[in-house]
Amino acid sequence: MTAKTGIQWARKDDEKWAAAFELHLVMQFHPPKGLAHQALSEIHEMVTETGRPAEKLFGEPRQYAASVAAERMDETHPPMVDLEGVTPGERFTSGVVVAGFLAFVLSVVRWARDGLWAEVSWASLVGVSALAAGALALCLAAALRPAGRVRAAGVCWCVVVTLVAGGIAALSALPETALFRLPVPVLVAGAVAVTAGAHLMPDARADRWFTPSHDGDSGQWTRHLDGLLRGRHGMSAKEAREHAAEVRSHLASATETTAQDEFGDVEVYASRLAGGRRRIQRAQRQKARMAAVFALGIVVADFDALRSLDLTSFWFWFGLLAVVFSALLAALRYRDIPRSHRHQ
């Protein structure tokens, strides 16, 4: 019986195939509710009618899962979601929740270690403020790119680097003479308020913050289309520019019409252009890159522990296992991308 579907398979090999298909479909593509059961029911019906094994009829389960996702999930993706099924507003609020929770944990650790009062110096005041502002800028950058505002996201990334570097420099270079004392519970309460506020904020409201208004301006509409194709749907800059150029060419031959009138809502139009099997392939490629970036980040963050080769160190083994896991995950996800589409 395939997990939670109630389908009985006559052959063990078909049951194993169906389980592998369901696992790949659910874990890699996050299908809408009911799609996995529907696909399995159709597979079971075909296997029963023909008497042939599922693998002979449908091929390798991983590849068939990708085929089902490409064919049936186009219309289930709302226009505002990116390749991971998340809207810009959700990215921003979830990022602030994570940042607030980390601040809460650090504040509680500081309270348990150093007591009720924290001494605030120029170094801690400027350094921590810069790092907090950098975290907020990071949340903005993460939301602006899938909103189609690629240039603004790039500016935010520059701000993030500047604030983080400045915060680290301030913590190490500015005077540590105490200016005043602050109750640590105030910091804890502030972190809780930020986390709760971001968690309770409706994602739709946050989405509106990042959605530009075109006001009938075809130039802004076309630029937003280019940004959405690149930032939200993972399309290459060259391909996105080609689609935007086609829109401009069409509008040049039309009179007294705007891009909004001719093509409709820009987010819906971008979603249609970016749909199909290649959307799945772009999502797989993005996941592989993110896993590789995560592995690199672990190496940088834990470089001293890894370089020490201290087999008794917790951080050595933590870093090593994290790097091996993320590198293996990147390799597996990269393998799932058809060879002809790996560099598109």
Residue, then its C-alpha position, 0 to 999 in steps of 0.5 A: m500500500t502506498a503511504k496514505t493513499g489506500i492503493q493496493w498494488a498487486r506486485k511488490d515492484d510496482e509498490k516500490w516504484a509508486a513509493a519512489f515516485e510519490l517521494h520524488l514528487v512530494m519532496q522535490f516539487h511540493p505538489p498541491k493537495g491531491l495531485a500525488h493521489q490522483a497521479l497514483s490512482e491513474i498509474h494504478e489503473m493503467v498498471t491494472e488494465t495492462g498487466r504491465p509493470a509500472e516501470k515499463l509503462f512510465g519509466e524511471p520514477r524520478q523522471y516521471a515525477a518531474s514530468v507530472a510536475a511539469e504538466r500539471m502544476d503550471e496552473t496551480h502556481p499563483p502568479m506571485v509565488d517564486l520557484e520555491g512557492v513563496t511570495p515576496g511578502e512571505r519571504f520578508t515576514s519569515g526573514v524578520v521572524v528568523a532574525g527576531f528569534l535569533a535576537f531573542v535567543l542571544s538576549v536570553v543567553r546574555w541574560a543567563r550568562d551575565g545577569l540582569w543588566a547589560e553595559v552598553s558602550w559605543a562599540s556595542l551600541v554602534g556595532v549591534s545597531a549596524l548588524a540589526a540594520g543589516a539583518l533588516a536590509l537582508c530581509l528586504a533584499a530577499a523579498l525585493r528580488p522575487a518581487g521583480r525589483v532586481r536593481a533594488a535588491g542589488v542595492c540592498w545587498c550592497v547595503v547588507v555588506t556595508l552594514v555588516a562590515g561596519g558593525i564588525a569593525a565597530l565592535s572591534a575598534l570603537p571604545e568599550t567604555a560603558l555609556f549606560r546600563l540596560p535591563v536585558p529583559v528589555l532586549v528580550a521583550g523587544a525581540v519577542a515583539v519583533t518576532a510576534g509582529a512579523h509572524l502575525m502580519p498578513d502576508a498579503r499586506a507585506d506583498r503590497w509593499f513590494t508590488p510597484s504601481h505602473d499607472g498605465d506606464s508601458g515602460q514600467w510594465t515592461r521593466h517589471l516584466d523583465g525583473l519578474l522573469r529574472g528574479r521570481h521565475g529564475m529565467s536568464a537575463k538574456e531570455a528575459r530581455e528577449h521577452a521584454a523586447e518582444v513586448r516593446s516591439h508589439l507595442a510599437s506597432a500598436t496605437e493608443t494601447t498600453a502594455q496593461d491593456e494588451f497583455g493584462d496583469v504583468e505578474v500573470y503574464a510573466s507566470r505564463l511565459a515562465g511556466g512549463r517543464r522549464r520552470i521545474q528545471r529552473a527550480q531544480r537548478q536554483k535548489a542545487r545552487m543554494a545547496a552549494v552556496f550553503a556548503l561554501g558558507i559553512v566552510v567560510a564560517d567554520f574555517d578555523a575548526l575545519r582547518s584544525l583537524d581536531l577530531t575532538s572538536f564538536w565544531f569540526w565534526f559539525g562543519l564537516l558533516a554540514v559541508v558533506f551533507s550540503a555538497l551531496l544534496a547539491a550533487l543530487r539536485y544537479r543530477d536531476i537537471p537534464r544535461s541540456h538545461r544545466h546552463q540555461 
